Amino acid sequence: MESAAKVKLLGKGSDNETQLLEILQQQGWQVSRHFLFDESGACCCHQHSVSDGLGVVVLDAISTDELRRLEASMCGIRVPWVAVVDESALAVSDIRHLILDLCFGFVTYPVDHESLQSLLRNAARLAHIQHLEDDARGADTPQDDVSEYEMVGTTPVMWDLFKTIRKVAAVDASVCIHGESGTGKELTAQAIHERSHRSSGPFQAINCGALPDNLIQSELFGHEKGAFTGAAQRKIGRIEAADGGILFLDEIGDLPLDLQVNLLRFLETRRIQRIGSLNEIDVDVRVLAATHVDLAKAVDEGRFREDLYHRLNVLQVVVPALREHPEDIEVMARFFFKRFAGEKPATLRGFSRESMAAMRQYPWPGNVRELINRIRRAMVMCEGRLIQPDDLGIERRRIHRHIRTLDQSRDRAECDAILSALVRNKYCINAAAEELDISRVTMYRLLNKHGIPRSPAESSSEPELA
Ligand SMILES: Nc1ncnc2c1ncn2[C@@H]1O[C@H](COP(=O)(O)OP(=O)(O)OP(=O)(O)O)[C@@H](O)[C@H]1O
């Protein structure tokens, strides 16, 4: 634990620091003193980091902007931080957050020598067991917890989805689940299954786009031994295996046309014939299908049978894209953080505010699946205490930062309101303007002012605010 006796004292060069330096030296700590910010205003505490010591950060006369830079920098340093702060500064929420999120503890002026000594000793002990823990941690197994099928969402669009799931689960008709890739279509199908009277029966899922044409027939309907070359054993198909339960046909738009005929026949007769068999078998299965393509268009273009479309599309469920409910991102992020907590380093505590802001503004082309992947990777790779935008692989320059004045705050609120209205109205500018109760002309002026894209396709170059 000797190495933990090293203390880095960081501040803006105040007299308080000079006194602290003397106190710490008297107490026997090996102290080195450093400036928090360089001449350009960049926070340089990471330049002075030690992997085996303690950090004392003096939060005297520090602006909101400096706090943000400090937070980002401290996050990347795995040492226990002790803050020294004026009692009055605890009224500032940014300072409170920095202490709560990143510090082991804090002391206020006038500094009580004994309290500081005991705080630092405890911090040093914590650093010591942290090292032991880090050394002991091998390859943890991923933790897929019991809430695997739990759907998270607190926004009106998600409440609508939950309501629809409950209604649809109560009946036995076919359902077509529409939604972009990774939005949660399969999870929706599982939720319908769980809430339906078939919940004690099987849930069989098959991705119609993932199997070669020659295999999908036997995968769906099964085959008898010797039915074709390579059919060494009898195989029960997914439809038969789902007897008494639910068959989930993902990417139904990819089902080859000849198999669409067979599926339609099954839906009409509720009977199947294994390949190579002359017998028909009664099967009691409810079919849920999912698609990320516009099936009605596929019908118009002759790629999907109209009769099958109507058979499957008795009830519809639309799963919203993540960008349509960005307000859910925070709660989802925390949910997935908990789910994969077993894979994270012990020091990692959560997300920085910058990363939360970045996630809210990112367009999420891969939806919830992409959110999960980015969070999971960030949790494994992050070396600091809070996940930063870089850990998530989301570009920092796209994030709204450094708000200094009331005007800038208003600008940001205006920009956020316009973006949300556009997303809610699927980028229909008239509808968004109407919702915001402004004219089209004003809407265009504001779009130009904030550099907001006029269509989702343009949204990869998001606006940047001061
Ligand atoms: N609302 C949600 N709450 C919690 N987890 C979710 C939610 N929506 C989706 N997920 C998770 O996101 C991942 C992707 O969901 P799912 O596989 O259901 O999407 P999908 O739309 O079927 O994808 P694809 O189009 O690729 O088939 C899964 O791990 C799922 O558990």
The ligand as a Gaussian input file, in Angstrom:
#p B3LYP/6-31G(d) Opt

LIG

0 1
 N      -37.765000      -1.850000     -25.440000
 C      -36.729000      -2.663000     -25.224000
 N      -36.313000      -2.888000     -23.964000
 C      -35.275000      -3.713000     -23.715000
 N      -34.583000      -4.357000     -24.675000
 C      -34.953000      -4.164000     -25.944000
 C      -36.049000      -3.328000     -26.283000
 N      -36.191000      -3.348000     -27.624000
 C      -35.242000      -4.162000     -28.101000
 N      -34.499000      -4.673000     -27.105000
 C      -33.358000      -5.584000     -27.236000
 O      -32.706000      -5.193000     -28.445000
 C      -32.191000      -6.330000     -29.133000
 C      -32.775000      -6.352000     -30.532000
 O      -34.162000      -6.646000     -30.409000
 P      -34.900000      -7.676000     -31.396000
 O      -34.000000      -8.808000     -31.776000
 O      -36.204000      -7.999000     -30.806000
 O      -35.037000      -6.706000     -32.645000
 P      -35.636000      -7.054000     -34.095000
 O      -36.394000      -5.854000     -34.514000
 O      -36.328000      -8.358000     -34.064000
 O      -34.293000      -7.160000     -34.935000
 P      -34.167000      -7.725000     -36.459000
 O      -34.899000      -6.759000     -37.322000
 O      -32.701000      -7.664000     -36.712000
 O      -34.722000      -9.094000     -36.461000
 C      -32.553000      -7.529000     -28.299000
 O      -31.456000      -7.857000     -27.463000
 C      -33.713000      -7.049000     -27.453000
 O      -33.780000      -7.761000     -26.236000

